[in-house]
């Protein structure tokens, strides 16, 4: 029997893995919007060069997760009220279409995947870990988009998916009324979808995004008022 041979790591794979690791770290809520990230510290923690971390930062900036501040460095992207409006209206449109098309799906495996994602969200909401809740939240919406069977829709959603993940994490941590509220917000949409009621599922998807978008906008507005008072 031949000994297994190790394949040398190539630069692109290291950069991709570094990007994936940093993306997961940021979107887990370990750092808050507006927090500064330094190349040196993260390079030491990951055991890679600063150039690799810098390349990963640039990729994440392209995804809208990080921003580069001139003469300062890199920061976790913060959502403005306009950002929130743009994201919830875009999500409402894309996810509304996805929910309608997914409801009309005749493939039982697609509905089973959505039901499984919904049940996982319920389990995580009962457990109460906000990182797990936000990940399950994102996975449920992704399952609905995938079940639509619409490649161009899935492609458009993919373009903003990481920004949506940042949005969901920020909303769930700072603007929600708790895990039970997060779960219940999804119930009307999922129930209509699994019942095969496309128009209703689409409407509930829009309402879900509108409700959560307004909550997050209100929270951001309160933060702005507090900043003015403090300063």
N, C-alpha and C positions, 0 to 999 in steps of 0.2 A: 504493500500500500504506500503510495506516494505521500510525502509530507505536504500539508496544505501550504500554499505559497501566499505570503502577504503581498498585497498590491500597494505600491507606493501611493501616498496621498498626493493629489495634484492640487495646485494652488486654488483652482476654482471651487473644488469641493470644500476646502477649508474655509474659504470666504462664504460659501453658501451656508455651511454649518454654523459659522459665527453669526451670520445674519439671522438664521432661524433661532439660535439661542438668545440673541439680544431681543428679537421680536417677542418671543415668549416671555422673557423677563419683564419687558415693558408692559405688555398687555395683561400680565398677571396681576397688575396693580401694585407691584413691588416698589415702583416709583410713581410719583404723582405728576399730573400735567404741570408743566412749568419747571420741573426738577432738572437740574443740570447734570449731564453725563460727561465724564472725562475719558479720553482715549487711553491714557496711561493706566488708570485704575482698572478699567475693564479689560485691557490687554493683559495685565498681570493676573487677574482673576481667571481669565479664559485660557491663559497660557499661549497666547498668539502675539504677533507683532502689532504695533500701533497702526501700521499701514493697513493691516487686515481689518482692524476695528474701524478705521476711517472709511474704508470701502463699504463696510456693512452699514455704517451711519448714513452714507450717501444713498444706499439702496432704501433704507428705512425712511429717509427724507422724501424720496420719490414716492413712497407709499403713503405719505402724509402722517407718519407716526412721530418723526423727529423734525425739528427745525434747526437750521444753523443761524446763530446770532452773530453778526459781524463783530469781531474783536472780543467776543465772549466765549463762544464754543457752541456746544450742542445742547438742546433742551427737548424734553418730551413735549410733544405738541399739546397746546391747550385749545379747547373748543370755545369759540366765540358764539354769541347768540345767533349771528348770521350763519356760522358753520352748522349749528344745530338745526336751524330752519332748513338749510339746503340738504342736510343729510336725512332728516325725517321725511321731507317731501319726496326726495329721491327714493328713499327706501319704501315709502308708502306706495309709490307708483310701481317700482320693480317688484316688490313683494306682493302687492295687490294682484298684479298680473300673474305672478307665480302661484299664488294661492288659488286663483280661479282655474288655471290650467292644471294644477296638481289635483284639485277636486274632481276634475273631469277625467283623470287618469283611470284606465281600466286595469292597469297592472297592480295586483294586490301587494306586490313586494314594495312598491313605492309608498303606498299608504302605511304599510307595516313599518317602514323605515321612519316615517314621520311620527307614528304612534310611539315607537321605541324612543325617539329623541324627546318626545313630549314627556314620556314617563321618566326618562332620565332627569329632565329638568325638574320634575316633581320631587324625585328622590333627593336631588341636590338642594332644592329649596327647603325640604324638611331637615336636611343636615345643617344648612345654614352657612356653609363656606362660600363667601361671595365670589372668590376666584372660580370655584367649580360651577357656581350658578351662572356666572357670566359666560363661561366656556360652553355650558350646556345650552344657554340662551342662543348663542351664536350658532351652535350646531343644529338647533331646531330650525332656525331660519334658513340655514344652508340646505338642510334636508328638503325643505319646501321648494326652494329654488331648483334643486337638483331633480325633484320629482316632477317639475313642470315639463321636462322633456324639450326645452327650448334652448338650443345651444347659444344663440346670440344673447338671450337674456342672461344666461349663466355667465357669459363672457363679460357683459357689462357689470354684473354684480361683483365679479372677481376683481374688477378694476378698483372698486371702492371697499372691498371686503375688510381690509386691515383698518381703514378709517372707521368702518362700522363697528369693528371689534373694540376700538378705542372708545367710541361713542357708547356702546353697550356697557362697557366696564365703568365709565364715568357716570352714566345714568344710574346703573344699579347700585353703585357704592354711595353716591352723593345725593341722588334725587328721588330714589324710590321710597316707598313706604314699607319696605321690608320684603323678605323672601316670599311670604304668602301673596303679597300684592304682585310681585314679579310673575309668579306662576299664574295667578288668576287673570292677569292681563292677556295671556296667550290662549286661555280656554275657549272663548267664543270663536276665535279664528280657527283653531284646530278642530273643534267640534263641527263647525260648518263644513270644513274641508273634508273631514272623514265621512260626513254624511252625504258628500257628493254635491253640495250646494255651492256651485262656483261663484255666482254673484254675491251671495252672503259672505263667503270666505274672503272674497276680494274686499268687500266693504269693511269687514272686521279687521283685516290686515291694515287697511288705511287708518281705521279708528285707533288701533293699537299704537301705530307709529305717531299719530297725531297726539294722543294722550301722553305718551312718554316724552315726546318732543317738547310739549308745553311744560311738563314738569321740569325737565332739564333746563329749559329757557328761564323758567321762574327762579330756579336755584342759582343760575348764573347771574341773573338780575340782582338777586339778594346779595350775592358775593360782591358785585360791583358797588352796591349801596354801602355795604360794610367797609369796603376799602376806602370809599370817600370819607366815611365817618372817622375811621382810624387815622387817615392821613390829614 
